[in-house]
């Protein structure tokens, strides 16, 4: 496991339990565009016949703390699933 960062007013770090299977999507850009990425991801999950089996997770890889340009921010959305 990598070292976790320090919590802030807007971001908290947690160690979550492992999931058996997840559909993941890279989200590039500012956080106010998450909505469109989630719409695209959930549509894909439905079209592929998967069932969501838990709460979505988000891993913040690059953001305001290390990239000045919001277009270079990278987050990974992870949705636990199982084949329906």
N, C-alpha and C positions, 0 to 999 in steps of 0.2 A: 504494500500500500504506500502511495505517496503521502507526503506530509500534508496535512490539511492547513488551510489558511486561517486567518483570524476572522471571526464573525464581525459583521458591521450592522448598521441599522437596516440595510436592504438585502444583504446576503448572509445566510447562515450556512455553516458547513456541517454535514451529517454523514455518518457511516450507515449505509442502508443495507438491508439483507439482499443476498444474491437472488436473481430471478432466473428461471430456466431458459426462457426465450424472450427476446425483445426485438421490436422493429425500431431502428434508430435512424435519425436524420440530422445532417449537419445544417445548422442555421447560421448564415453569414449576415452580418449587419446589426443595426441597433435593435434593442429589445422591443421597441414599439412595433416591430414587424413580426414578432412571434406569432401573432394571430394567424397570419397567412400560412406560415409554416405548419402550424398545428392543423389547420383546415386541410392542407395538402396531405399531411401524414395520416390523419384519421380517414380521409377518403381512400388512400392507398390501402390501409389496414382493412377497411370494409370490402373493397374490391377484390382483395386477395383471400378473403374468407377467414380472416383471423378474428378472434374475440379478445377484447381488452381484459386483462386479468389483474389489474392493479393501477395505481396512480402513476401518471407520467412523471418522469424525472428529467432534470436538465443539468448538464455538466457545462460549466462556464470555463472554456479553455483560454480564450483571449478576450479581453474587454478593456474598459476604461483604465484599469490598473496597469496595462502594459502596451496598449495600442491607442495612439491619439486619434486615428481615423476610425470612426464607428463602422465603416464598411469592411474593416479588417477584423472586427469582433467575430469570434467563433464560439458557438454553443452547440452542444449535441443533445437533442431531444431523444429520450429513450422511453418507449411505451411497452410495458410487459404484456405479452400476448400468448395465446395458444391457438393452434389451428382448429377452426370450427367444423 
